[in-house]
Amino acid sequence: MNAQATISGDYQLNWRKLQQVGLNAYEARSYLVLMGHPRFKALELAARAHVPRQKIYEVLDSLVEKGFAQVIQEKTKLFSAVDPNLAIPGYLARRTKALESELKEQARMATGLIQDLRAAYLSGQDGRGTLDFLSLVNDPTQTAIHYRRMLNTVEDNYVEFSRPPFAVDPLDEMLVKEAAGRGVRSRLLIEAGDIDDEHRARLGEYREAGVDIRFHDRLPLKLALFDGKCGLVALLDPVCTRPSWTAVVFEHDGFAEAMSGLFETYWNRARGELEAAS
């Protein structure tokens, strides 16, 4: 491979990477050309970067706004590239700040929207909520919302079968320790397996917080029960090649009683130390 081919290959790679960062195709091409010379007139740049003449000022204005180019005021307006060591981190920082601001505004608006839509939803369901009996949840994010809501409101008793993959790893969830801290009897039955050093350290932290932890070689499903009346069961999809869980969210005394009996059976067979169960 000759040097020209290498340069061409690097150019194409960097052109694509700049687009992944956030520049469009014209902007990425113009910035790469700008870096090869101290300064350019707009129309000179258009010719070298293969940008339509009628588009080049729009492209340059955008590059200046994003922090990738700067204007040098002389007799004729000239443009030069900003050092990528400054341009890229600065652009990403501004973009992050803008996205965070947008997400905060969306969250603020969503609060009222949820209340309005939920009233309409309950009206359409004849007053029945999603936890009046059973509901199926396939999305891990929605499963996590149900789990955290119940964990946040549990009053007396919380038990869980914990095995991967996780929508929420209980050893990463502060609400578990907070529940134990406010007097909720909290028990975690963890499927024995490879646990990294960070999670091993957390076992001691959780026990000190009042969470009772045991281990079992194999757990049949994922289960979390709250106050013996509601919870969720997650079943592994036997068809998918990638591990995928479908959660059954419930509020049903009989079902909760049956699941509580299942938990106690496995809990009584479990070991108190990870090494003993491995």
C-alpha positions in Angstrom: 0.0 0.0 0.0 1.5 3.4 -1.0 1.5 6.6 1.1 -1.3 8.2 -0.9 -3.6 5.2 -0.4 -2.9 5.3 3.4 -3.7 9.1 3.5 -6.9 8.4 1.6 -7.8 5.6 4.0 -7.2 7.8 7.1 -9.2 10.6 5.5 -12.2 8.4 4.9 -12.0 6.9 8.4 -11.7 10.3 10.1 -14.5 11.6 7.9 -16.8 8.9 9.1 -15.7 9.3 12.8 -16.4 13.0 12.7 -19.9 12.3 11.5 -20.4 9.8 14.4 -19.3 12.6 16.7 -22.0 14.9 15.4 -20.9 16.8 12.2 -22.7 16.2 9.0 -20.9 15.0 5.8 -20.2 18.5 4.4 -19.0 19.8 7.8 -16.7 16.8 8.4 -15.1 17.1 5.0 -14.7 20.9 5.3 -13.0 20.6 8.8 -10.6 18.0 7.5 -9.6 20.3 4.6 -9.3 23.3 6.9 -6.8 21.4 9.1 -4.5 21.0 6.1 -3.9 24.8 5.6 -3.6 27.8 8.0 -6.5 29.6 6.4 -9.0 29.4 3.6 -11.4 31.7 1.8 -14.9 30.3 1.8 -15.0 29.6 -2.0 -11.5 28.1 -2.0 -12.6 25.7 0.7 -15.8 24.8 -1.2 -13.7 23.7 -4.2 -11.3 21.6 -2.1 -13.9 20.1 0.2 -16.3 19.4 -2.7 -19.1 21.4 -1.0 -21.6 23.2 -3.3 -20.7 26.9 -3.4 -24.2 27.9 -2.3 -23.8 25.7 0.8 -20.3 26.6 1.9 -21.3 29.6 4.1 -23.9 27.7 5.9 -21.4 24.9 6.5 -18.8 27.3 7.8 -21.3 29.1 10.0 -22.2 25.8 11.5 -18.5 24.8 12.1 -17.9 28.1 13.8 -21.0 27.6 16.0 -19.9 24.1 16.9 -16.4 25.3 17.7 -14.5 23.5 14.9 -13.6 26.6 12.9 -12.8 30.2 13.6 -13.0 33.4 11.5 -9.9 35.5 10.8 -10.9 39.0 10.1 -8.7 40.5 7.3 -9.5 42.3 4.1 -11.4 39.2 3.1 -13.0 36.9 5.6 -10.8 33.8 6.1 -11.5 30.6 8.0 -9.1 28.3 9.9 -9.5 25.1 11.8 -9.6 25.0 15.6 -7.3 22.5 17.2 -9.2 19.2 17.5 -7.8 18.8 21.0 -10.0 21.8 21.9 -12.8 21.5 19.3 -14.0 18.0 20.0 -14.1 18.0 23.8 -15.7 21.5 23.8 -18.3 20.5 21.3 -19.2 17.3 23.3 -19.4 19.3 26.5 -21.8 21.8 25.0 -23.8 19.1 23.4 -24.0 17.1 26.7 -25.2 20.3 28.6 -27.8 20.9 25.9 -29.1 17.3 26.0 -29.2 17.4 29.9 -31.2 20.6 29.8 -33.6 19.1 27.1 -34.1 16.0 29.2 -34.8 18.0 32.3 -37.4 20.0 30.5 -38.9 16.8 29.0 -39.0 15.2 32.5 -40.8 18.3 33.9 -43.4 18.2 31.1 -43.8 14.4 31.4 -44.8 14.6 35.1 -48.0 16.4 34.3 -48.5 14.4 31.1 -48.3 11.1 33.0 -51.0 12.3 35.4 -53.3 13.4 32.6 -52.8 10.3 30.5 -53.1 7.9 33.5 -56.5 9.4 34.4 -57.6 8.8 30.8 -56.1 5.3 30.9 -57.8 4.3 34.1 -61.1 5.6 32.7 -60.7 3.4 29.7 -59.9 0.4 31.9 -63.0 0.9 34.0 -60.8 2.1 36.9 -58.5 -0.9 36.8 -54.8 -0.2 37.2 -51.8 -2.1 35.9 -51.3 -4.0 39.2 -54.9 -4.9 39.9 -54.2 -8.4 38.8 -51.4 -9.4 36.4 -49.6 -7.6 33.6 -46.8 -8.7 31.3 -43.8 -6.5 30.8 -41.1 -7.2 28.2 -39.1 -4.0 28.4 -36.3 -4.1 31.0 -36.6 -0.3 31.7 -40.3 -0.7 32.5 -39.6 -3.7 34.6 -37.1 -1.6 36.6 -39.7 1.1 37.1 -42.2 -1.4 38.6 -39.5 -3.0 40.8 -38.2 0.3 42.2 -41.7 1.6 42.8 -42.6 -1.4 44.9 -39.3 -1.4 46.6 -39.7 2.2 47.5 -43.1 1.6 49.2 -42.5 -1.8 50.8 -43.3 -1.6 54.6 -42.7 -5.0 56.3 -41.1 -7.7 54.1 -39.1 -7.9 50.9 -37.6 -11.1 49.4 -35.9 -11.7 46.1 -34.4 -14.4 43.9 -31.5 -12.7 42.2 -29.9 -14.0 39.0 -28.6 -12.4 35.8 -29.3 -10.9 33.4 -30.6 -7.9 35.4 -33.1 -5.2 34.7 -32.0 -4.0 38.2 -29.1 -5.7 40.0 -30.2 -5.6 43.7 -26.5 -5.3 44.7 -26.4 -2.0 42.7 -29.7 -0.7 44.0 -29.5 1.7 47.0 -33.3 1.3 47.6 -32.5 -2.3 48.9 -30.3 -1.0 51.7 -32.7 1.9 52.3 -35.6 -0.6 52.8 -33.6 -2.5 55.3 -32.6 0.7 57.0 -36.2 1.6 57.7 -36.9 -1.7 59.3 -38.1 -3.8 56.4 -37.1 -7.5 56.7 -35.0 -7.9 53.6 -33.7 -11.2 52.2 -31.7 -11.8 49.0 -31.2 -15.3 47.6 -28.5 -15.0 45.0 -27.7 -17.6 42.4 -24.1 -18.7 43.0 -21.8 -18.0 40.2 -19.0 -15.7 39.1 -19.2 -12.5 41.3 -16.5 -9.9 40.8 -14.5 -8.3 43.7 -16.7 -5.2 43.7 -19.9 -7.2 44.3 -18.2 -9.4 46.9 -17.3 -6.2 48.8 -20.9 -5.1 48.6 -22.2 -8.3 50.2 -20.6 -7.2 53.4 -22.0 -3.7 53.1 -25.5 -5.0 52.5 -25.3 -7.4 55.5 -24.1 -4.6 57.7 -27.2 -2.6 56.5 -29.5 -5.4 57.7 -30.0 -7.4 54.4 -29.9 -11.1 55.0 -28.1 -12.8 52.1 -27.8 -16.5 51.1 -26.7 -18.4 48.0 -28.1 -21.3 46.0 -26.6 -23.2 43.1 -29.5 -22.6 40.7 -32.6 -20.5 40.9 -35.6 -21.4 38.7 -36.6 -17.8 37.9 -36.3 -14.2 39.0 -38.7 -13.2 41.8 -39.3 -10.2 44.0 -42.0 -10.1 46.6 -43.1 -7.1 48.6 -45.2 -7.3 51.9 -46.5 -10.8 50.8 -49.1 -9.2 48.4 -47.4 -7.9 45.3 -44.2 -8.3 43.2 -42.9 -9.6 40.0 -41.8 -12.8 38.5 -39.4 -12.8 35.5 -39.3 -15.9 33.2 -36.5 -16.6 30.8 -37.7 -16.8 27.2 -36.8 -20.4 26.0 -36.9 -19.5 22.3 -34.6 -16.5 22.1 -30.8 -17.2 21.5 -29.9 -14.1 23.7 -31.1 -14.2 27.3 -34.4 -12.4 27.4 -36.9 -12.0 30.3 -40.6 -11.5 30.4 -41.8 -10.1 33.8 -45.2 -10.8 35.3 -46.1 -8.0 37.6 -48.8 -8.9 40.0 -50.9 -7.8 43.0 -52.7 -11.0 44.0 -52.8 -12.5 47.5 -53.0 -16.2 46.4 -50.2 -15.9 43.8 -48.1 -14.0 46.3 -48.6 -16.7 48.9 -47.6 -19.4 46.4 -44.5 -17.5 45.4 -43.6 -16.9 49.1 -43.8 -20.6 49.7 -41.4 -21.2 46.7 -39.0 -18.6 48.1 -39.0 -20.2 51.6 -38.3 -23.6 50.1 -35.2 -22.4 48.3 -34.2 -20.2 51.2 -34.1 -23.1 53.6 -31.9 -25.1 51.2 -29.5 -22.2 50.7 -26.0 -21.5 52.1 -24.9 -18.5 54.0 -21.6 -18.1 52.3 -20.8 -17.8 48.6 -17.9 -20.3 48.6 -20.0 -23.0 50.2 -22.6 -22.8 47.5 -20.1 -22.5 44.6 
